[in-house]
Amino acid sequence: MNPAGPGYQIGVAGASSLLGQELLRVLHDRAFPVARLVNFEAGLEEPDLPVVDLDSSLETEVASEAVPATELDFIFLAEAPSAASGLSPLLEPALEAARLSAPDRASRCAVIDMAGALGDPAEGAAAAILRIPFLERTATGAQPAPHARLFTSMHPAAIALSALALRLGARLPLKSLTAQILSPVSDMGPRGIDELQKQTTSLLTFQKIPQRVFGAQLAFNLLAHWGGKPDSRRAETECRIRTQVGQYLAGRVPLPALKIIQAPVFYSLAFSLYVETVQPASPEAFEAALAGEHIHVRRRGESAPSPVQAAGSGDILVDNVAKDAGHPTGAWIWAAVDNIRLAAENAVEIAQSLTKR
């Protein structure tokens, strides 16, 4: 894929979301060559597509008329559409061209879904190729079709679990994996962050706490369900992670059993992974298998990684591996990663890999 001018023409659906804002920061930090940045907001009815000012040093142009989406080089879907507005209808021609995956000029635009905006393929949504570029640079990652143009940048928990499982499985025969994910409120967007902040302040001042988002007290607490019962959005997220991990692993290693716990933290997800190998293996063997690009294993004597320490980095921070005292083939792995940063970096790396075609 070659840029039409001195850079690539990029569209972003949901540029004002947490994920969209982080995407713009990563594009800037990595000096991605952007000639034009177009903001597609969900439910947009006006024909004009305002260009987002990514950086004052970047020459931008405000569109005075509709920009044909098929003429863009990349479109990032950084926010799931609401039931009321849906995705902007201006995106439909590019989405349809991307679904066809034809190598002609009319479908040059690549669409990268970062937020599950395209829905579940099992429910009739368009099938997109799952990508984790840093794994694809080694033997552990699957290679995309040469003319594919519709991609999914997986949920950050799915990226982290897939990376750990494949790194381990490449060097240690695995019997089973079980993961408990401590999910941050930033996964819910600004409304989740706002409610946790207000709950914390209200509890400290002995006021009634708001519960519109979580349906229960989350501050200074942990929730297996929202409001004392299974919540549809949380169940959808858990299903999305499980489905993506299963599709990406494709039977190469055992599918992890997983459970999401809502944690009272703003940013960064953490998870505890229990791994059972076929034969006993030392902690050093586990750590040697894990170490590599985007996975940083703490040295002995260093403190365990936390969500606070992980914030701002796309690296998966892994504590030194602890063997299970009661199971000779079992080991515990504690890890943390900035969910928003990892998702944005993975999406940009997908785009960067496409520029090398």
N, C-alpha and C positions, 0 to 999 in steps of 0.2 A: 504494500500500500504506500503510495507516494502522496505527499501533500500537494494540494492544488496551487499553493503559493508558498510564501516563506514560513509556513507552519500549517498545522492541521485545523480544520474547522470542526468545532466541538459543540454539541448540544448537551444540556444537562436538564433533566426533569427532576425538580425538587432541589434546586441549588440552595434554597434557604433552609433546608432541613439540616439536622446535625451531620448526617452522612454527606450531604451535598457540600456543606461548608468545609468539611474535612477533605473531601475530594479536591476542592479548589486549592486548599493549602498544599496537598501532596503534588498536584500538578505544578504549582509554583516552586515548591522545594526541589523537585526533580528537574526543573527547567524544561518541562515538556513543551515542545514547540507549538504554541497556540497562536493561530492567526486570527481566529474569531471564536468567541465563546457565547453561545446562544442559550438563553434560559427558557426552557419549556416548563411552564407551571401547569399542574393538573387542572383541568377544567377551563383552560384558557380559551376565551371566546374572541378576543381581539386578533386581527390578522398580524399585527406587529409582534415581533419577537425581540424584546430588549436584550442587548448584549451585557453580560455581567462584567463589571470591571474587576478583573482578576488581580491586576497589579498596576500601579501607576506607570511603571516602565514599559508595560505591554501596550502596543498600539491597538486600540479597540475601535469598533465602529458600531454605532447604533443603527439597527435595521429599521428602515422606514416602511418596509413592506414584508410580506410573508417570505421567509426563507425556506425553499424546498428542503424538507428534511432528508430526502434521498441524496442531496448534494453535499451533505455534511460527511465528514470522515468518521466521526465517532459520536454516539449518543449514549450517555450514562443515565440509567434510571436509578436515581438516588432516593426515591421515596415511593412507597406503595400507594396506589391510587385509593382515594376514599370511595365509599359506596355511592356517594352523591355525585361526585364530579368525574371519577375515572381518570384515565390518562388523557392527555390532550389529544384531540382528534387530529391535530397537525402531525402527530407522530406516526399515525397509522400507515402512510405510504412507506416510511422507512422500516417500520416493523414488518410489514408484509414483504418488502424486498429482502430483508434479512432472513425471514423464514424460508424464502426460496433458495438462499445460499447460492445464487447464480454468480459466476465470475465476471459478469458484464459490467459496463460502466454505470448502468442505471441502479445497480445495487451495491455500490462501492461502500456504503455506510455500514459500519459495524455497530451493533447494539450490545451494550454491556449492562445487564440487570444486576444491581447491587442490593436491592431491597425486596426481592420477591414480587416485583411489580407485575411480572408476566403470569403469575399464578402457578398452580401445580399441574405439570403435564398429565398426571393421572386423572385430572378432572377436565381434560380437554384443552389445556393451555398449550401454547407453542413450546415444543421441546428445544431447549437451549443447551449448549455444550458447557459442562462444568469445567472451570479452569482454576488451577493453582500453579502459576508460572514457575515459582521457585522450586516446586517439586518436578515440574516438567524438564527442568534443566539437568536433572539426574535421572537414573534408571527407574526411580520410584513413581514418576508421574506419567500419566497417559498423554499422548500427543493429539492435538485437535486435527480435524479434517482440514485440508489445505484451503478450501474455499468457504468454510463456515463463516458466518457473519452475525450469528445470534449466540451470545454467551451469557453464562451466569457466573458472577463473582459470588462464591458461596457465602453463607452466613459465617461470621468469624469463628463461632464455636465449631462449625463443621470443618473450616479450614484447619483450625488447630488440632482437632481430633484426628482428621485424616492425615495430617503431617506427622503427628506422633506415631500413629498406628503403622503407617507405611515405612517410616524410618526404622522402627523397631522390627517390623516384619521382614525387612530386607536383610537383617543380620541375625535375628533370633526367631525360631519357629514359635508362633503364638497359639495358645489354646483358647483364651477368652480375654475380653476387655470389658470393664464396667466403668462408666464415667458419671459423676455427679457434677453438674454445671451450676455454679453460683452466678446468676445473671444480674447485671447492673440495670438500674432504672433507665439509663440512657438508651437501652434497647427499645424503650417505649417512646423515645423522643422527648421534646421539651415538657410535655404534660406530665410525664412520669418524674422527671427531675424536679419540676415545680412542686408536685405533691409531696415528694419525700422531704424537700426543704421545708415546706410549710408544716408537715407533720412533726419534724424535728423541733422547729421553733415553738410550735404549739405545746408540745409535751414539756419542754423546758420552762414554759411560762404557765403551765397548768391550764391550758385552753383546750377546747374541743378540737379534735384533729379532723381534717378533711379526708374523705375516703372515696371520692368519686372515681378515681382511677383504679386503685387496688382493692377497694371494698373492705379493707381491714387496716390495722396498724402495721406498717412496714418499718417505720423508724425504730431502731434498737430491737429489731425482730427479724425473723426469717419466715417466709411463706412458701409452703408447698403448693397451695392453691390461693387464688385471690378470693377474698370475701367468703372464705370457708367452703368454697365449692370450686370444681374445675372451671377455669375461664377459657372461653373459646379462643381468644387471641394467644394466650400462653400455650394452649394445646396445639394451635396451628404452628407456632414457632418451634415447639418440640418436634412436631411431625416433619416440619421443613428441614430441621437439622438432621433428623434420623434418615429421611429420604435422601438428602444430598450426600451424607456420609456413605450410605449404602450404595448409591449409584457411583460415587467416585472410587470407593474401594473395590467395587466390582468383584468381590469374592477373593481378592488377593490376600486379605487377612480377615480374621473373624470380625463380624459386625459388632461394634460396641453396644452393650446395653446402656441406656442413658436416662437420666432424670434431671430436670431443671428445677432449681430452687431459687426463688426470688430473694436476692440479698439486698440489704439496705446500704448499697454503695452507688455512687453516681456514675462512675466510669470504670471500665476494665472488667472483664469477666475472669473468674478463677475457676479451676476445676480440679477435682481429685480423680485420678485415673488408676484403677486397679488392674494390673496386667498379670495374667498367668501364662507362663511359657510351658512348652512341652518338656523341656529339660531344665534343671536348675541353672541359673545364670547369676553372675556376680553383679552388684550394683555398678561396678566399673564397666561391665559389658553393656549394660543398659545405657549408661551415660555416653559411651563411645558411639553407640548406635544412633542416639538422638542428636548429637552435636552436628551442626552444619548451618547452612544459610537459613536465617530467620528463626533459628532455635538456639537459645543461649542457655547452657546448663551451668548452674552455679557450682563453684568450687567448694570443696569440703571446708567447713568453717565459716562460710558466708551465710548471711541470714536468708531465710526462705523468701522467695519473691511474693509481693503483695499487689493488689490492684493499684495501690497508690504508686508503687515503684514502676509498674508497667505503663502507667499513663504517659502518653506522648510518644510511645515507641511501637513500631509494628512487629517487633521481635517477640517471640513466645519465650517467656522466662520460665525455666524449669529448675525446681529445687533438686539437690542431690537425691538420687533414688534410694528409697528405704525398702529393704526386704521385709516381707511379712514373717513375723516370728513363728507363727503357727502353720505356715504353708511354705515348704521349701522351693516351690516353683512360682510363688506369688511375690509381687513387688508393688509398691505404692509410688505414684508420681504426682507431685503437686506442681501446678503451673498457673501462670497468670499472663494476660495479654490485653492490651488496649483494644477493645472490640471495634470502636469507630475507626481508629488508625489502621488496624489490620485490614478491615474491609476496604478502606479507601486505597491503601497501598496495593492490595491485590488487584483491584479494578484497574488502577493505572498501569500495573505491570502487564495486565492482559493487553491493554492498548499499546504499550511499548513493544510487546512481542509481535503485535500485528504490523507495526511500522517496519519490522525487519523482513517482512515477506517480499 
